[in-house]
Amino acid sequence: MINLLRKQALSLSLGASCLLASMTAFNAQADVSVSGNVGVVSKYVLRGMQELGGLGPESNSPAMQGGFDLSAGGFYAGYWGSNLSYSDGGADNGFENDLYAGYGLDVGGVSLSAGLIQYFYVDITNFDGLEFDASASYGPAKVRMQYLAKNVIWGNKGDIYFTASYGTEIIKGFNLDLVAGFYTYNDDDASNPFMPDSATAITSGFRHLNVSLSHAIGKTGATMSLTGIYGGQTRDDETQGSTVVMGLNYGFDI
């Protein structure tokens, strides 16, 4: 287990090294904000998905996760990565790398942003995807949509993932965060060479509800969290199970 975690940490470090170098160079020339985060979750559940073609969650065992974020004016860019519990060979050595960039601005107290997210997977074929990402937030409330721009194993081009979230402090440093996910599915499975014919049984549906409780660990910069996930329906109209995920995250400025 220790060797596996070391390998996952090395993969995360290598995946972020180029972005971090660019951030450092850019930071020397402009007034920018650069931050990082690293953590571990008891398992990695993506968009309420408890079953992924019989594979289970993205990681059904502890997953190391982390990344970096850069902002300069209204522009932002970042990297995020996580180990996975599956790969082409069936071993627990897959890895997800997310690169994203975009622009945000405030209009009358509403924060708007738009950008792109590119997903790269290690040792997993036909998973790499591209999404257009747009959001609007007002105070602690936020709505977001992510449009899938290419066919992949996990979705058809034109799928849209919507979320509505709200976060607030409830008592003595305990924060409550709510995230509800909803999907509209493009049912043209025949146009996707990676999607089984007639795999899309529904064209839209509730996907998940996440309820998270978190608290900072003193002045360490680390935060503990506990998230309850209530599962909804996937495109094949299969009801996903519910689960609980524990997490530990450390954020830092660069």
N, C-alpha and C positions, 0 to 999 in steps of 0.2 A: 504494500500500500504506500509506504514511504517513497519507494522508487518511482511509483506511478505519479505521485503528487509532484515529485521533483521533475519528472519528464513534462508534466502539464505546466508547471511553472516556467520551465525553459521554453516551451512552445509559446506561452503567453508573452514572455520577455522578448523572444525573437520577432514575434508578430508585431510588437509595438515599437521596436527599436528604431526603425526608419522614421516613424511618425514623431517619436520623441526627439530625434535628432533635428528634424525639420522645425519642430516647435521651439527648440532651444535656439536655433539659428535665427528664427523669425523674431523671437522674444528680444534678441539683442538689438533689433533694428526698429522695433515699434512698441507701442504701449499695448501690450496684450496680457491676457490672463490665461495661465496654463495650470491645470490641476490634474490629479490622478486619483485612482481608486483601485483597491484590491480587496478581495473578499472570498468567502466560501459559503455555499448554500448546501443544505442537506440533500437536495436534489434540484435539478434544473427543469422547471415546467414552463414550456413556451406557449403563451397565449391559451392557457387552460388545457393544453394537449396532454392527456394522460396516456393515450395510445397513439402511436405513430406507425401505422402499418404493422402492428403487432410488436413493435420494438419498445413500447412504453414511452416514458418521458424522454426529453433530450438527454438527461442523465438521471438515472434512478439511484445514484450513489452520490456522495459529496462531490461537488464541482467547484473548481477554482475559477474565479472570474475576475476581470479587472480591465482597466483601460485608462485613456488619457483624453482630456478635452482642452481645446484651445478656443479662445474667443478674442476677436479684434474688431472693435466697433460693433457693427451688426453681424459680422461674419463669424461662423463657427465651424470647427472641424474636430474630428475625434476618431478614436479606435476603441473597440471593446471586443473581448475574447472570452471563450469558455470551452472547457473540455466537454466531450460528449461520451455517452455510453454505447456508441455503435460506430461502425465504419464499414467500408466495402468488404473487409475480410471477416466481419463479425466480431472483431475484438473491441475492447473498450479504449480505443485510441483515436477516435475522431476528434476534430477540433473546429470550432466556429470562430471566424474572424469577421468583424463588422467594421467597415470604414464608412464614415458619414461626413457630410459637409452641407452648409446652407447659409441662409441669411435670415435675420430676424429684426423686427422693429416694433415700436410701440405706437399705437394709434388710439388716442382718446382713452388711455388707461387699459387698453386691450393689447396684449403681446401676441404678435403674429410671427410665424416662421415657416419657411419652406426650404426643402433640401432633398438630397438623395442619400440612400443607404445601399451600399454594395455589400453583399454577403459572400464570403469566400469560405469554403470548407476544405479541411485537410483530410485526405483518405476517404472522401465520400464524393462520388460522381453525380452530376446532374442536379446538385443541390444549390449551386451558386446562383444567387438571384439579385435583382435590382428593384428597389422600391422608391417611389416618389413619396415624400413625407411632408405633411403640412399640419400645422396646429394653431390653435388660438386659446389663450388663457386670460382669465380675469381674476385677479386675486388668487385664491387657493384652488379655483376650478379650472379645468382644462379639457378641451376636446381635441381629438387628433385623428387623422386618417392616413393610411399607408396603402398606396396603390401598387400592386405587383406589375412590373413592366415587362416581364418575360416569363415564358413557360419553364417550370421546374417540376421536380418530383412532388414537391409539397404544395403546389398550387398552379392554377391556370393564369395566364396573362389576363389582367382585368379584375382579379380578385381584389377586394378592398377590405381592409381591417380597420374598424373604427373603435376608438376607446373614449370613455368619459371618466375623468378622475377628479378626486377631491381630497385634499389633505389638510389636517389641522392638529394643533396641540390640544389634548383633552385634559391632562392633569399632570402636574409635576414633571414636565419634560417628556411625557409619553405622547407620541405622535400617532395619529390614526390616519391611514391612507386607504382610500377606496378606489378601485379601478374596475370598470365594467367593459367587457369587450364584446363586439358584435361584428359579424362578417356578412358581406355580400359575395356570393360565389359565382364566377363565370361558369356556366354549365356546358360550354362548348368543349367537352373533353376530347373530341376527335381531333381538334387542332393542336393538342398537346401530345407530342410523341412519348412523353414520360408518364402520362396519366392514363390509367385503365379506362376503357370505354364505359360510359355510364357510371363513373365513379361519383359524380355529383348528383345526389338525390334531392338536395334542397338548394334553392338559390339564395337564401339568406337565413340567418339564425343567430340567436344569442350564443356566445362562445364561452364566456367565463365571468366570474365575479371574484376579485381578489380583495380580501380585507386584511390589512397589515397593521400590526402594532409594533412600534420601535422606540428605542430609548438609547441615548448616548451613554457610553461607559465612562463616566467621570469626565476627565479632561484629556483622555487618551487620543481623541479623534476618531475612535471606533464606535460603531453603532450595532447593537443587537436588534434583530427583528424576528417576528413570528407572523407568518402569512397563511391565512386559510383560503383555499381555492375551491370555489364551487364551479364544477364543470358544466358546460352546455353541450351544444351539438356541433359535430364536424360536418364536412360537406357530404359525407355518406350517411348523414342523419343518425350517426352513432352517438349516444349520450356518453360524455366523458365523466369519469369519476371525480370525486372530491378528495382533497388531501391537505396536509399541513406542511409548510416548509419553514425551516429555521435558517437564519442567515447571520453572518458577521461581516461587516464592511468597514474599511478604513479609508478615509479620504484625506488628501493632502494637496497642498499648493506647491508649485514648482517655480 
